[in-house]
């Protein structure tokens, strides 16, 4: 897969489809309009509409914020959210 751009793109598209569908389902389940969810994320309503329709891609910041809002209900098998110890030194991210 490392050298197969087509296979990587297919997996990325599949992940994005799951995120879009999951967002729409959670929004409906929690009885949130696109405008209300947009207000919580500090974005325009059209941004939520574009996320759900696939016309635009969520930033990693938006994905993580949705996870923090909805918890484990907002899931994507390709993304593992971790609540590791917050006392770790930031420099540890760059050490091997």
C-alpha positions in Angstrom: 0.0 0.0 0.0 2.9 2.3 0.7 3.6 2.8 -3.0 0.1 2.3 -4.3 -1.5 5.8 -4.6 -4.7 4.5 -6.0 -5.3 2.1 -3.0 -4.5 4.8 -0.5 -6.9 7.2 -2.2 -9.6 4.5 -2.1 -9.1 4.0 1.6 -9.1 7.7 2.2 -12.4 8.1 0.3 -13.9 5.2 2.3 -12.9 6.9 5.6 -14.3 10.2 4.5 -17.6 8.6 3.5 -17.8 7.0 7.0 -17.1 10.3 8.7 -19.8 12.1 6.6 -22.4 9.4 7.3 -21.5 9.3 11.0 -21.8 13.0 11.3 -25.2 13.2 9.7 -26.5 10.3 11.8 -25.2 11.7 15.1 -26.6 15.1 14.2 -30.1 13.7 13.6 -29.8 11.4 16.7 -29.0 14.4 18.9 -31.7 16.5 17.3 -29.3 19.1 16.1 -29.9 21.2 13.0 -26.9 21.9 10.8 -27.0 25.5 12.1 -26.9 24.4 15.7 -24.0 22.1 15.2 -22.2 24.8 13.2 -22.6 27.2 16.0 -21.1 24.7 18.4 -18.1 24.2 16.0 -17.8 28.0 15.3 -18.4 27.4 11.5 -21.1 28.4 9.1 -24.1 26.2 8.5 -23.0 25.7 4.9 -19.7 24.2 6.2 -21.7 21.4 8.0 -23.7 20.9 4.8 -20.6 20.7 2.8 -19.0 18.2 5.2 -22.1 16.0 5.1 -22.3 16.1 1.3 -18.6 15.5 0.7 -18.1 18.9 -1.0 -15.5 19.7 1.6 -13.3 17.8 3.9 -13.2 18.3 7.7 -10.0 19.4 9.3 -8.4 17.1 11.8 -9.3 19.8 14.4 -13.0 19.5 13.5 -12.9 15.7 13.5 -11.3 15.7 17.0 -13.7 18.4 18.3 -16.7 16.3 17.1 -15.2 13.3 18.9 -14.9 15.4 22.1 -18.5 16.5 21.7 -20.1 13.2 20.8 -17.6 10.8 22.5 -17.4 7.2 21.4 -20.5 7.7 19.3 -18.4 9.6 16.8 -16.2 6.8 15.6 -14.2 6.0 12.6 -12.3 2.6 12.5 -9.4 4.2 10.7 -8.9 6.9 13.4 -8.0 5.9 17.0 -8.7 8.6 19.5 -6.6 8.3 22.6 -6.8 10.1 25.9 -3.2 9.6 27.0 -1.8 11.2 30.0 -1.8 14.9 29.6 1.4 15.3 31.7 3.6 14.0 28.8 6.2 16.4 27.6 5.5 17.8 24.2 9.0 17.0 23.1 8.2 13.3 23.4 6.3 13.5 20.2 9.5 14.0 18.3 11.6 11.4 20.0 11.9 7.9 18.6 
